[in-house]
């Protein structure tokens, strides 16, 4: 196996943290980027290189990529994993919050892609792994801006894949289903804060309660990490990997059911 130089964003927790550690254990050179650099002490102890990076900060994005290139003279793999989630009814969510969601989940990954591509093209090799979600294809109530950001990331990735294929660069989309991480820890509180007191209050409360009790069957992050590693180490990776609890089932239902039938399925638990 060829050792690769990898830049993993969102590496302070959840899927990103587990991915960085797994790639290190496989012998790759790993830079983990995140705002909370103090959360990556174990990454440093394992031989990784933590980088402080706020996805909203152009200077941070440039410094992260520049540091890797200065120290390694190449970046073989970019794992765009950093992201946030925003819950609330479309009518209730402030547009400033929506813009921030798009900034972190779409524009920051896009900017990192722009920054790493010249070096990848020069070497005529590389892999860009964009961590999306089953929400990159489906949509559920009270999460429009999150789903919009992930739908956009997938369309961006599909176009990118076609553009960079002649340069020997792979583009892979990872579509996690329900995964047990801290990513959704504030979902219930956010639903109540943004939409709990208005016209969508009953729906918000139903979804908040479901969020507090309904993730017990979520998959371990390792299933996502395994998919990322397979994609990185494959000579010809799949373009999409749907992994984790309910991922393939929900995607199949969304692809085959008429829209109104899927709407009924998706909103059933909010009507109790």
C-alpha positions as CSV (number, residue, x, y, z in Angstrom):
1,X,0.0,0.0,0.0
2,X,1.3,3.5,-0.9
3,X,1.4,5.9,2.0
4,X,-0.7,8.9,1.4
5,X,-0.6,12.5,2.8
6,X,-4.1,13.2,4.0
7,X,-5.9,16.4,5.2
8,X,-9.0,15.6,7.3
9,X,-11.3,18.4,8.4
10,X,-13.6,18.3,11.4
11,X,-11.0,16.1,13.0
12,X,-11.7,17.1,16.6
13,X,-14.7,14.8,17.1
14,X,-17.0,12.2,15.6
15,X,-16.4,10.8,12.1
16,X,-13.5,13.2,11.4
17,X,-11.6,12.3,14.5
18,X,-12.1,8.6,14.0
19,X,-11.1,8.9,10.4
20,X,-7.9,10.7,11.2
21,X,-6.9,8.0,13.8
22,X,-7.8,5.2,11.4
23,X,-5.7,6.6,8.6
24,X,-2.8,7.0,11.0
25,X,-3.1,3.4,12.1
26,X,-3.0,2.4,8.5
27,X,0.4,4.1,8.0
28,X,-0.7,7.3,6.2
29,X,0.5,10.8,7.0
30,X,-2.4,12.7,8.5
31,X,-3.2,16.3,9.2
32,X,-6.3,16.9,11.2
33,X,-7.9,20.3,11.0
34,X,-10.5,21.7,13.4
35,X,-11.4,24.7,15.5
36,X,-10.9,22.8,18.7
37,X,-7.3,21.9,18.4
38,X,-7.2,21.0,22.1
39,X,-9.5,18.1,21.3
40,X,-6.8,16.5,19.1
41,X,-4.1,15.7,21.7
42,X,-4.6,12.0,21.1
43,X,-4.1,12.6,17.3
44,X,-0.8,14.3,18.0
45,X,0.3,11.5,20.3
46,X,-0.5,8.9,17.6
47,X,1.7,10.8,15.2
48,X,-0.8,13.1,13.5
49,X,-0.5,16.8,12.9
50,X,-3.3,18.8,14.4
51,X,-4.1,22.1,12.6
52,X,-6.3,24.9,14.0
53,X,-8.8,25.8,11.3
54,X,-12.2,27.5,11.3
55,X,-14.0,26.6,8.2
56,X,-15.5,30.1,8.0
57,X,-12.0,31.8,7.9
58,X,-10.3,32.1,4.5
59,X,-7.0,32.7,6.1
60,X,-7.3,29.5,8.1
61,X,-8.2,27.5,5.0
62,X,-5.1,28.8,3.2
63,X,-2.8,28.2,6.2
64,X,-4.0,24.6,6.6
65,X,-3.4,23.7,3.0
66,X,-0.2,25.7,2.9
67,X,1.2,24.0,5.9
68,X,0.7,20.5,4.5
69,X,2.2,21.5,1.1
70,X,5.2,23.2,2.8
71,X,5.9,20.2,5.0
72,X,5.1,17.4,2.6
73,X,5.2,18.9,-0.9
74,X,1.9,17.2,-1.7
75,X,-1.6,16.5,-0.6
76,X,-2.9,13.1,-1.8
77,X,-6.2,13.1,0.0
78,X,-8.6,15.8,1.1
79,X,-11.4,14.5,3.4
80,X,-14.0,17.3,3.6
81,X,-15.8,16.2,6.8
82,X,-16.3,19.4,8.8
83,X,-19.9,20.5,9.0
84,X,-22.7,21.8,11.1
85,X,-26.5,21.1,11.3
86,X,-29.3,23.6,11.6
87,X,-32.9,22.6,12.5
88,X,-36.0,24.7,12.4
89,X,-38.9,25.6,10.1
90,X,-38.0,27.5,6.9
91,X,-40.3,30.3,8.1
92,X,-38.5,30.6,11.4
93,X,-34.8,30.2,10.6
94,X,-32.9,33.5,10.3
95,X,-31.2,33.8,6.9
96,X,-28.0,34.7,8.6
97,X,-28.1,31.3,10.2
98,X,-28.9,29.7,6.8
99,X,-25.9,31.5,5.2
100,X,-23.6,30.2,7.9
101,X,-24.9,26.7,7.2
102,X,-24.0,27.0,3.6
103,X,-20.7,28.6,4.4
104,X,-19.5,25.7,6.5
105,X,-21.1,22.8,4.7
106,X,-20.7,23.9,1.1
107,X,-18.4,26.9,0.5
108,X,-15.6,25.9,2.9
109,X,-15.3,22.4,1.3
110,X,-15.4,24.1,-2.1
111,X,-12.6,26.5,-1.2
112,X,-10.4,23.7,0.1
113,X,-11.0,21.9,-3.1
114,X,-9.8,25.0,-5.0
115,X,-6.7,25.2,-2.8
116,X,-5.6,21.5,-3.1
117,X,-6.4,21.0,-6.8
118,X,-3.3,22.7,-8.3
119,X,-0.9,20.4,-6.5
120,X,-3.0,17.3,-7.3
121,X,-3.2,18.2,-11.0
122,X,0.5,18.7,-11.1
123,X,1.0,15.2,-9.8
124,X,-1.9,13.9,-11.9
125,X,-3.3,12.0,-8.9
126,X,-5.3,12.6,-5.7
127,X,-8.6,11.9,-4.0
128,X,-11.2,14.3,-2.7
129,X,-13.7,12.7,-0.3
130,X,-16.7,14.8,0.5
131,X,-18.7,13.6,3.5
132,X,-22.3,14.2,2.7
133,X,-25.3,12.4,4.2
134,X,-28.3,10.5,3.2
135,X,-29.7,14.1,3.4
136,X,-27.8,14.8,0.3
137,X,-30.6,13.0,-1.5
138,X,-33.6,12.9,0.8
139,X,-35.2,15.8,2.8
140,X,-37.2,15.7,6.1
141,X,-39.2,18.4,7.9
142,X,-37.5,21.2,9.8
143,X,-34.0,20.8,8.3
144,X,-34.2,22.6,5.0
145,X,-30.9,24.4,5.1
146,X,-29.0,21.4,6.2
147,X,-30.5,19.3,3.4
148,X,-30.0,22.1,0.9
149,X,-26.3,22.3,1.8
150,X,-25.8,18.5,1.4
151,X,-27.8,18.4,-1.8
152,X,-25.6,21.2,-3.1
153,X,-22.5,19.4,-2.0
154,X,-23.5,16.3,-3.9
155,X,-24.2,18.3,-7.1
156,X,-20.9,20.1,-6.6
157,X,-19.1,16.8,-6.2
158,X,-20.7,15.2,-9.3
159,X,-19.6,18.2,-11.5
160,X,-16.1,18.2,-9.8
161,X,-15.7,14.4,-10.5
162,X,-16.3,15.0,-14.3
163,X,-13.9,18.0,-14.4
164,X,-10.9,16.4,-12.6
165,X,-11.1,12.9,-13.9
166,X,-8.8,13.7,-16.9
167,X,-6.1,14.7,-14.3
168,X,-6.3,11.3,-12.5
169,X,-8.1,12.7,-9.5
170,X,-11.0,10.7,-7.8
171,X,-14.0,12.4,-6.2
172,X,-16.0,10.3,-3.7
173,X,-19.2,11.1,-1.8
174,X,-19.9,9.4,1.5
175,X,-23.5,9.2,2.6
176,X,-23.8,8.3,6.3
177,X,-27.2,7.3,7.6
178,X,-28.0,7.5,11.3
179,X,-24.6,7.5,13.1
180,X,-24.0,7.8,16.9
181,X,-21.9,10.9,17.3
182,X,-22.2,14.2,19.1
183,X,-23.2,15.9,15.8
184,X,-26.9,15.8,16.6
185,X,-26.6,16.5,20.3
186,X,-28.2,20.0,20.1
187,X,-31.0,18.9,17.7
188,X,-33.8,18.8,20.2
189,X,-32.8,22.1,21.9
190,X,-32.4,23.8,18.5
191,X,-35.8,22.7,17.3
192,X,-37.4,24.1,20.5
193,X,-35.5,27.3,20.4
194,X,-36.2,28.1,16.8
195,X,-39.6,26.7,16.1
196,X,-41.0,25.5,19.4
197,X,-43.2,28.5,20.1
198,X,-44.8,29.2,16.8
199,X,-47.0,27.7,14.1
200,X,-44.7,24.7,13.8
201,X,-44.4,24.1,17.5
202,X,-46.2,20.7,17.5
203,X,-44.1,19.4,14.7
204,X,-40.9,20.7,16.4
205,X,-41.8,19.2,19.7
206,X,-42.6,15.8,18.1
207,X,-39.3,15.8,16.3
208,X,-37.4,17.0,19.4
209,X,-38.8,14.1,21.4
210,X,-38.0,11.7,18.7
211,X,-34.4,13.0,18.6
212,X,-34.1,12.4,22.3
213,X,-35.1,8.8,22.1
214,X,-34.8,7.7,18.5
215,X,-31.0,7.3,17.9
216,X,-30.4,4.2,19.9
217,X,-30.0,2.2,16.8
218,X,-27.5,4.5,15.2
219,X,-24.4,2.9,13.8
220,X,-20.9,3.3,15.2
221,X,-18.8,5.9,13.3
222,X,-16.5,3.1,12.4
223,X,-18.8,2.1,9.5
224,X,-18.2,5.5,7.9
225,X,-14.5,5.5,8.7
226,X,-14.2,2.1,7.0
227,X,-15.9,3.4,3.8
228,X,-13.6,6.5,3.7
229,X,-10.5,4.3,4.1
230,X,-11.7,1.9,1.4
231,X,-12.3,4.8,-1.0
232,X,-8.9,6.3,-0.3
233,X,-7.0,3.0,-0.7
234,X,-8.9,1.8,-3.8
235,X,-7.4,2.1,-7.2
236,X,-10.9,2.8,-8.5
237,X,-13.3,3.9,-5.7
238,X,-17.0,4.0,-6.0
239,X,-18.5,7.4,-6.6
240,X,-20.8,7.1,-3.6
241,X,-20.8,5.0,-0.4
242,X,-24.1,4.8,1.5
243,X,-23.3,3.4,5.0
244,X,-24.8,3.2,8.4
245,X,-28.2,2.6,10.0
246,X,-31.1,3.0,7.5
247,X,-28.9,4.6,4.8
248,X,-29.6,2.3,2.0
249,X,-33.2,1.7,3.0
250,X,-34.1,5.4,3.2
251,X,-32.3,6.2,-0.1
252,X,-34.1,3.4,-1.9
253,X,-37.5,4.5,-0.5
254,X,-36.8,8.1,-1.6
255,X,-35.7,6.9,-5.1
256,X,-38.7,4.6,-5.7
257,X,-41.7,6.0,-3.8
258,X,-43.8,8.8,-5.4
259,X,-43.1,12.1,-3.7
260,X,-46.3,12.3,-1.7
261,X,-45.9,8.8,-0.4
262,X,-42.4,9.6,0.8
263,X,-43.8,12.9,2.3
264,X,-46.3,10.9,4.3
265,X,-43.7,8.4,5.5
266,X,-41.3,11.2,6.5
267,X,-43.9,13.2,8.4
268,X,-45.8,10.4,10.1
269,X,-44.1,10.7,13.4
270,X,-44.6,14.4,13.5
271,X,-48.4,14.1,13.5
272,X,-48.8,12.1,16.7
